[in-house]
Amino acid sequence: MHAADRNVGEGTHPGGGEGNEIMLPRQLGVLAFILTVLGAAGLISKTSAVTTAAAGDVRLLPMQFELLREGPASACGDHCRTFISAVGAITKDTPGDFVTFSRDRDLIGATLVLDSSGGSVLGTLDLGRKVRRLGINTTVGRITKLPPVDGAVARASLLPKADCESMCAYLLLAGKQRSVPPEAQVLVHEIWLGDRREDAAAASYSAEDIVVVQRDIGRLAQYTVEMGGSIDLLETSLRIPPWEPMRRLLPTELRAMGLDTSATPQNTGSVPVATKIAIQQPSPRTPPGERGWVIEEKAGQASLRRRHPLTVEGDEIGSFDIVFSCADNDHYDVSYLERRRFGDRPAEPLKHVELAIGRRSMPLKIVTSEIKETELASFAKGTMPANMVEILARAGSRSVTVTTATGNDGSTNIRVGNSGVPQNLSQLATRCANQIAGRGGIHAELAPAKAAEIGIAVPK
């Protein structure tokens, strides 16, 4: 999702963007209540909503609409539905595009078929209200045109396998009747300021930013109730920060939240959805000057370090450090140091740690994972090719995804941005070259000393 326009444009999603719209998360420290969003910004390309764009995924382009009749006629007979294909991202211009599209057309009872990556908060709320006023139904799916038959009206079939992500869930809620096929996915997360979502944990935020986010949370809450949905939709979205994967809503949640009315009467109020709320002691915060990747030098050995919160659906359960240090001319040593609170669940050791950068991934060897009072302290290490680490320093949105699993099936998946890497990796490379030359090529590991700093004893 994206938040409101504060003279700032449409936010950003996977591509470029102009300005800062908001999106749904749970930020560090003072922004633990902020939201997130998916969106598309400054995109000007146009494409048919029901054809494949040779240039890329049409779901990332501005939403386009197309009116089609269900077919084949021999199958649906007098009950063929009218489809409105809606493919792409919701921008601030989408409500106006829909008004133009719907002019002089009778759309009452038509079904809006959604396949969308999300988009602007304000654009979605405006579009949703227009859809509701026209008495349109909504579903998630993709439209495929059927071959024309003897000059008859163009027909299309509905394929149920599609995704409705982020703010698309709120557009789905606008339908007079809503349905979500079992093959489809509705995915949610927090909304966030568009220009800071790629590395939200390292960014800085002003009081004005917080005011904008709070205002848009209120607008989302008002809209959800207005559409007959459950406020649990917003609460669930707000628990998923931008560094975690989006959360797929279960069929029971879709019905309870009012997103799927096909099997139950339309929801007119809040229906409780079971959620796990963990009250945790706060973790030590990373000093503002050290957010992002920073160069560290101790005992003559240089490293590039990043600390990040460890979260599960927004609940902070600990923190971890990733440390790149000097190995040889073509490799870096990588250390993963984690402190995880286990709360009421039995503590189980870490059994898997994997880092992924771009299309490449690498499992780390777990050296130790031991209980220390109320925490599980773990240390894993490996040696990563320098050209894999260098991907983080390239232009554009780059990140390293950290996946972990414990013996009791507790897993985490965190995407860590690259703030500070473009500026500091070249410094690390230079210092490593000097260190390697100074020690005659002998490999001196920094990991044991780093592990000792947080109370982890590395076996010899």
QUITAHU-V339836 format. One record per pair of residues at least 24 apart in sequence whose ideal C-beta (glycine too) atoms are under 6 Angstrom apart, sorted by the first residue. I is the first residue (numbers start at 1). J is the second residue. D is the distance in whole Angstrom. If there is no record, write none. Layout:
# QUITAHU-V339836
i:I j:J d:D
i:I j:J d:D
This chain:
# QUITAHU-V339836
i:1 j:37 d:3
i:1 j:38 d:6
i:1 j:118 d:6
i:1 j:121 d:5
i:1 j:166 d:5
i:1 j:167 d:4
i:1 j:191 d:4
i:2 j:37 d:4
i:2 j:39 d:3
i:2 j:119 d:6
i:2 j:120 d:4
i:2 j:121 d:5
i:2 j:194 d:6
i:3 j:121 d:5
i:3 j:191 d:5
i:3 j:216 d:4
i:4 j:122 d:5
i:4 j:212 d:6
i:4 j:216 d:5
i:6 j:212 d:5
i:9 j:41 d:6
i:10 j:39 d:6
i:10 j:41 d:4
i:10 j:91 d:5
i:10 j:92 d:6
i:10 j:120 d:6
i:11 j:39 d:4
i:11 j:41 d:5
i:11 j:194 d:2
i:12 j:41 d:5
i:12 j:194 d:4
i:13 j:38 d:5
i:13 j:39 d:5
i:13 j:40 d:5
i:14 j:60 d:6
i:17 j:41 d:3
i:17 j:42 d:5
i:17 j:194 d:6
i:18 j:42 d:4
i:20 j:193 d:5
i:20 j:194 d:5
i:20 j:195 d:4
i:21 j:194 d:4
i:22 j:191 d:5
i:22 j:193 d:5
i:22 j:212 d:6
i:22 j:213 d:5
i:22 j:216 d:5
i:23 j:191 d:4
i:23 j:192 d:3
i:23 j:194 d:6
i:23 j:197 d:5
i:24 j:189 d:6
i:24 j:190 d:3
i:24 j:191 d:3
i:24 j:237 d:5
i:25 j:190 d:3
i:25 j:192 d:5
i:25 j:200 d:6
i:25 j:241 d:4
i:25 j:242 d:5
i:26 j:190 d:6
i:26 j:241 d:5
i:26 j:314 d:4
i:28 j:201 d:6
i:29 j:285 d:6
i:31 j:205 d:5
i:34 j:213 d:5
i:35 j:190 d:5
i:35 j:191 d:3
i:35 j:213 d:6
i:35 j:217 d:6
i:35 j:238 d:6
i:36 j:189 d:5
i:36 j:190 d:3
i:36 j:191 d:4
i:36 j:192 d:4
i:36 j:242 d:5
i:37 j:166 d:6
i:37 j:191 d:4
i:38 j:117 d:6
i:38 j:118 d:3
i:38 j:165 d:6
i:38 j:166 d:3
i:39 j:118 d:6
i:39 j:119 d:4
i:39 j:120 d:5
i:40 j:89 d:3
i:40 j:91 d:6
i:40 j:119 d:6
i:49 j:85 d:4
i:49 j:87 d:4
i:50 j:85 d:5
i:50 j:143 d:5
i:50 j:145 d:6
i:58 j:87 d:5
i:58 j:88 d:6
i:59 j:88 d:6
i:59 j:117 d:5
i:60 j:89 d:6
i:60 j:117 d:6
i:61 j:88 d:5
i:62 j:88 d:5
i:62 j:91 d:5
i:63 j:88 d:4
i:63 j:90 d:5
i:63 j:94 d:5
i:64 j:88 d:6
i:65 j:101 d:4
i:68 j:156 d:4
i:69 j:153 d:6
i:69 j:155 d:5
i:71 j:146 d:5
i:71 j:155 d:3
i:81 j:111 d:5
i:82 j:110 d:4
i:83 j:111 d:6
i:83 j:113 d:5
i:83 j:143 d:6
i:84 j:110 d:5
i:84 j:112 d:5
i:85 j:113 d:5
i:85 j:143 d:4
i:86 j:112 d:5
i:86 j:114 d:5
i:87 j:115 d:5
i:89 j:117 d:5
i:89 j:119 d:4
i:90 j:119 d:3
i:90 j:120 d:6
i:90 j:123 d:5
i:90 j:124 d:5
i:90 j:167 d:6
i:91 j:119 d:6
i:91 j:120 d:6
i:91 j:123 d:6
i:92 j:120 d:5
i:92 j:123 d:5
i:94 j:123 d:5
i:94 j:127 d:6
i:95 j:126 d:4
i:95 j:127 d:5
i:95 j:130 d:6
i:98 j:127 d:6
i:98 j:130 d:6
i:107 j:134 d:5
i:107 j:136 d:6
i:108 j:135 d:5
i:110 j:136 d:5
i:111 j:137 d:5
i:111 j:139 d:6
i:112 j:136 d:5
i:112 j:138 d:5
i:113 j:139 d:6
i:113 j:141 d:5
i:113 j:143 d:6
i:114 j:140 d:5
i:114 j:164 d:5
i:114 j:168 d:6
i:114 j:172 d:6
i:115 j:142 d:5
i:115 j:162 d:4
i:116 j:164 d:6
i:116 j:168 d:4
i:117 j:165 d:5
i:118 j:165 d:5
i:118 j:166 d:3
i:118 j:167 d:4
i:118 j:168 d:5
i:119 j:167 d:5
i:121 j:216 d:5
i:124 j:167 d:4
i:124 j:170 d:5
i:124 j:171 d:5
i:125 j:223 d:5
i:128 j:171 d:5
i:128 j:174 d:3
i:131 j:174 d:4
i:132 j:174 d:5
i:135 j:176 d:5
i:137 j:175 d:5
i:137 j:176 d:6
i:137 j:177 d:4
i:138 j:172 d:5
i:138 j:175 d:3
i:138 j:178 d:5
i:139 j:179 d:5
i:140 j:164 d:5
i:140 j:180 d:5
i:140 j:184 d:4
i:160 j:184 d:6
i:172 j:259 d:6
i:173 j:227 d:5
i:173 j:229 d:5
i:173 j:259 d:6
i:174 j:227 d:6
i:177 j:261 d:5
i:178 j:259 d:6
i:178 j:260 d:6
i:178 j:261 d:5
i:179 j:260 d:6
i:179 j:262 d:4
i:180 j:254 d:5
i:180 j:260 d:5
i:185 j:248 d:5
i:186 j:249 d:5
i:187 j:246 d:4
i:187 j:248 d:5
i:188 j:237 d:4
i:188 j:247 d:6
i:189 j:240 d:4
i:189 j:246 d:5
i:190 j:238 d:5
i:190 j:240 d:6
i:190 j:241 d:6
i:192 j:242 d:5
i:197 j:242 d:5
i:198 j:397 d:4
i:198 j:417 d:5
i:199 j:417 d:2
i:199 j:419 d:4
i:200 j:242 d:5
i:201 j:308 d:6
i:202 j:291 d:4
i:202 j:292 d:4
i:202 j:419 d:4
i:228 j:258 d:6
i:228 j:266 d:6
i:228 j:267 d:6
i:228 j:268 d:5
i:229 j:257 d:6
i:229 j:258 d:4
i:230 j:257 d:4
i:230 j:258 d:5
i:230 j:270 d:5
i:230 j:271 d:5
i:231 j:270 d:5
i:232 j:257 d:6
i:232 j:273 d:4
i:233 j:257 d:4
i:239 j:313 d:5
i:239 j:314 d:4
i:240 j:314 d:6
i:241 j:314 d:5
i:243 j:414 d:5
i:243 j:415 d:5
i:245 j:413 d:5
i:278 j:315 d:5
i:278 j:343 d:6
i:280 j:316 d:6
i:283 j:316 d:6
i:283 j:319 d:5
i:292 j:419 d:3
i:292 j:420 d:4
i:293 j:420 d:4
i:293 j:421 d:5
i:293 j:424 d:6
i:295 j:424 d:5
i:295 j:427 d:6
i:301 j:446 d:5
i:302 j:428 d:6
i:302 j:431 d:4
i:303 j:446 d:6
i:304 j:424 d:6
i:304 j:428 d:5
i:308 j:416 d:5
i:310 j:412 d:6
i:317 j:341 d:5
i:323 j:450 d:5
i:324 j:389 d:6
i:325 j:446 d:4
i:326 j:432 d:4
i:326 j:435 d:5
i:327 j:383 d:5
i:330 j:386 d:5
i:331 j:383 d:5
i:331 j:385 d:6
i:331 j:386 d:6
i:332 j:384 d:5
i:332 j:386 d:6
i:332 j:389 d:5
i:333 j:383 d:6
i:334 j:382 d:5
i:334 j:384 d:5
i:335 j:381 d:5
i:335 j:447 d:4
i:335 j:450 d:6
i:336 j:364 d:6
i:336 j:380 d:4
i:337 j:379 d:6
i:337 j:451 d:6
i:337 j:454 d:6
i:338 j:378 d:5
i:339 j:375 d:5
i:339 j:377 d:6
i:340 j:376 d:5
i:341 j:375 d:6
i:342 j:376 d:6
i:347 j:371 d:5
i:347 j:376 d:5
i:348 j:406 d:5
i:348 j:407 d:3
i:348 j:408 d:4
i:349 j:407 d:6
i:350 j:378 d:4
i:350 j:406 d:6
i:351 j:405 d:6
i:351 j:407 d:5
i:352 j:405 d:4
i:353 j:380 d:4
i:353 j:404 d:5
i:354 j:403 d:5
i:355 j:400 d:6
i:355 j:402 d:6
i:356 j:401 d:4
i:357 j:388 d:6
i:357 j:391 d:5
i:357 j:400 d:5
i:358 j:391 d:5
i:360 j:388 d:5
i:367 j:458 d:6
i:377 j:456 d:5
i:379 j:451 d:5
i:379 j:456 d:5
i:381 j:447 d:5
i:392 j:418 d:5
i:392 j:421 d:4
i:393 j:421 d:5
i:393 j:422 d:5
i:393 j:425 d:5
